[in-house]
Amino acid sequence: MAKKTVASLQKAGKSLTKVIKMVKSEKTGAYSFREAIVPNDKVQDFLQKK
């Protein structure tokens, strides 16, 4: 499955990056992970927003 995702990212016209961000829950204090595939120029925006 991972190979299929990587292959589809390489075929796209834009260069994309898979970003994984660790987010702490305010209620329980547990950590969860938020994943997204974003264009390279939007990576910092994704990481900075809460």
N, C-alpha and C positions, 0 to 999 in steps of 0.2 A: 504494500500500500504506500509506503514512504517513497519507493522508487517511482511509482505512478505520479505522485504529487510533485516530486522534483522534476520529472520529465515534462509535466504540464507547465511548470513555472518557466522552464527554459524555452518553451515554444512561444510564450507570450511575447508581444512586441516590446512591452516595458520591462524593465528589470525590477523584479519583485523580491521581497524578503519576508520570510516567516518570522514573526516576532512573538516571543513568549514572555509574558509579564507576570510576576508574582504579586498577588494582591492580598492584603490582610483584611479579614472581615472585622468590622467594628463591633459586632454583636458577640461573636464567639472567640475572636482572636486567632482563629485558624487561618492558614494560608490556602489560597486557591490560585490556579493558573489561568490566565486569559491569553488565548492564542488568536492571532490574526495574520493574514497575508496582506501586506501593504506595499505600495511603491517605495522605492528607496528614499525618495525625498520626504516622505511622510513618517518615517520611522521615529524620529525624535518627537514629533507631535503625539504619536501613539503612546510613547513611553512617559511623556510628561503629564498627560491628562489622567485624572483619577477615576 
